[in-house]
Amino acid sequence: MQRRQKMPVGKKKVSKILKSFHLSGNKGLAWLVDPDKIKNLLLFEKEFSWVKDSTLDLILVGGSHLAEDNFREVVISLKRISGEIPVVIFPGSRMQLAQEADGILFLSLISGRNPEYLIGHQVQAAPQVKKMNLEVLPTAYMLVNEGEVTSVQYVSQTVPLPNSKPDLAKATALAGLYMGMKYFYLDAGSGAKSPVAPEVIQGVKSVSKNPVIVGGGLDSLEKIKLAYASGADLVVVGNAIEKDSSFLAEVLNNKVLLNLSLHVN
């Protein structure tokens, strides 16, 4: 396992990390942790105690349901094992906040038409986010798949953008850009059978000129490499690690090779 290089420091360290990938052409990896899937924090910390010395770039924490009342405890636990790796909130609702985190993806679900997820939850959360002094990353969140009913689709009551309509995704991203969004998160949904299509990633990348994050359905090195090659600056892996915790180490061990292969090609 390769040791990570020292991360940028300062209040805006997460944005610096994301922009560094976008500008350099190198690719990043984020681990998404769903608090509902963690039943024993001590065992969890023991299993992933090695992460702080890895080349992992970000840890995201959040979920669509949050049946367990353990969000803050999980954030604190992640901070104990993360070392210099930033822990960033990926909120499923306004209830998923913790001042111990390093930052928050302040999401607006621009692929849907449910006002609660476009602006409603955000208005209610904003004053608390300000008090917590978190690094805020304005993020256009776009659910993209070919009709699968995933958790985020069910909870948000929105229809995803189809993988077969890259021009629609491109137009949606362009609208997000004009509204001032600084980051774009394309998500097939947790446990999706198929990831976001390469054509969709390419379309969004062509108009965003901003860091593009891609997650959902990335359960193999081949799928991750394709997402990178299509324009993703950062890929997010979560469900595959829940099924097989060794997958995180496998991806990290191949991260340098994945980057090298892209530059060679």
N, C-alpha and C positions, 0 to 999 in steps of 0.2 A: 504494500500500500504506500503510495507516494504521500509525502507530507505536503500540506498546503503552503502556499506562499502567504506572506503577511498581507492582510486585507487593508483596504483604505480605512482611515479613521476619520472621526468627526461626525457631526449630527446627520449629514446626508450620505452616510456610507453605503446604504443600499442602492440609492440612485447612482452613485459612482460605480458600483459594481455592475449594475445593469448597463449603464452607458459604456463602460469599458469593453463589454462583449460586443455591443453594437458597433463601436468605432473600430475595434481591433480585428473583428472577424472571428475571434475565438468564441467558443461556445461554453455555456454554463449549465450546471445541473442543480436542481432544487429537489429536496425531499419533502413531500407533503404528508404531514402527520394529522390524522383524524382523531381527536380526543375520544370519540365514542369507541374507538377500537382498542384503547389502552385500558386494561383492567387492573394492572399491577404496575405502578410506577417504578418500584424498586427493581423488578425484573426487567422492565423496559430500559432503565438507565444502565443496568449491567450489560444487557445485550448490545447496546449501541454506544458503549463507553469509548470505543475506538474512533468515533466519528470526528471528534475534535482535532485529530491528527491527520484527517483525510483531505482530499482536494474538493470536497463538497463546497458549493458556493453559497447556497441559501437553504434555510429550513423554513418551510411554510407550515402554518398550523391553522386548522379550521375544518368545518364539516357542514353538511347540509342539514343534519338533524340535531346534533348535540343533545342526545337523550341523557347523557351523563352530566352532572353538575361539577365538572372538573376542568374547565377550560383554563383558568388561571393556574391551577396546579400543574397542568401539562406544560404550559408556557415556562413556568419556573423550572420544571424538570428538564426541558429542552435547553434552557440556558445553562444548566449545570453540565450538560454533556457536549455543548456546542463549541466551547472555547471561543475563538474569534469569529466563528461563523454566525452571521446575523440570523435572528429568529423573527420572522415576519408574519403578521396576522393575515390570513386569507379568509375573511369573515363570511359565514353563511347567513348571518343576521347581525343586528345591532347589539345583540347580547354577547357576542364573541369579541371581547376586548380585555386587554390586560396591560397595565403600564410597564410590566417587566419586559415586554417585547421590544425589539429594536425599531420596528416600523409596522406599517399597515398598508396593504393594497386597498386603497379606497375605491371600491368597485362600483361601477354602474353597469347594470345588465342591458347594454344597448342593443343586443340582438332580440330582446323581448319587448313586450308592450305593457307589462305590468308596472304601474307607476310606483308600487311599493319597492320594487327592486331597481327601478330607474333612479328614484330620488327619495322615496319615503323613508326607508331605513337610514339613509345617509343623513337626512335632516335631523333625525332623532339621535343619531350617534355622534354627530359633529361636535357638539359642545363637550362631550366626555373625551373625545379624541384630543381636542385642544388642551384640556386639563392634563391629560396623560403625557403631553409633549412627545408624542410618537412622530417618527419620520413618516410623513404622509405621501403616498405614491398614487396620484390620480390615474386610475386604470379603467380602460374600456374593456368590459368583460363580455365575451361573445361565446355563446353556446353553439357548437357546430357538430352535428352528426346527421345520419341518414334515417331519422325517425325512431331511434332507440329511446325508450323512456328511462332516463337516468334519474338519480336522486335529485340533482339540482333542477332538472326540468319539472319533476313532480312537485317539489317544494315551491319553486318560483312560479309555477303555473304559466310557463311560457313555452312557445314553440321554438325549437332550435333552427338555426340557419342550416339548410341542407348542404352536405358536402358536394353535391352535384351542381350547386349554383355559386361558383367562386366569384362571379361578378356581383352577386348580391352581398356577399361577405366583404368584397372590396369596397362597395358603395357604403356599407355600414361602417367600416373602418374609417373611410374618408369623412363621414359625418362626425364620428368620434374625434378625429383629428381637428376638424373645424370647431368643435366644441371645447377644445383645449386639453383633451386627454393626452397624457405623456407616455403611457404604456398600454400595450394591447395584450390581453390574455385570451387565447383561443383554447376552448376547453370542449373536448368530446364528452366529458362527464365521467365521474368515477366509475371504474369498472366497464367502460364502454368496450365493445368488441372490436370496433374499428377506430383508429385515431383520426384526428383532423386531417383531411386530404391535403396532399402536397400542393395542389392547385390553389386551395384556399389560403394556405400559408404564404405562398408566392404572391397571391393577389393582395393580401393585406400588407405584406412586406413592401410591395411596390409603391404603395401610397402612404404608408405610415411615417417613414423616415424616423421612426422611434423604435425602442426595444420591443421585440415581439416575444411573448412567452407562450409556450404550447404545452398542454397537458391532456390527460385522459387517453386511456387505451394504449399507452406506451409500455408494453410489457415484454419487449425484446430489444436487443442491441440493434437489430436491423431497422426496427421502427423508429428508434431514437436517431439513428444515423440519417434516415430519410427526412425526419423532421428538421434536423440540423441543415441538411443539404437544401431543403426547401426554403430556408430563411429564418428558422427559429433561432433566437439569440440565447434563450434559456428554455430547457425542457424540464417538466415537472413529473416526477414519478411518485406514486403513492400506493395505489391499489395493488400493484405487482409486488411491492415490498411487504404489504400486509399479508399476502399469500405466501411469500418466500422472502424472509428477511435477508438472505444472502444475495438477493438480486441487487441491492444497493451497492455492496462491495464489488459485485461483478461489473456494474456500470462504471464505478469509479476506477476500477483497475484497467478499464478499456477507454477511459475518457481521453487520455493523451493520444492514443491511436486513432480514436474517432476524429479528433481535431486535426491530426496530421493528414489523415486520409482526405479530408475535405480540402485542405490547402494544396495537396498534391493534385487532386482532381480539378 
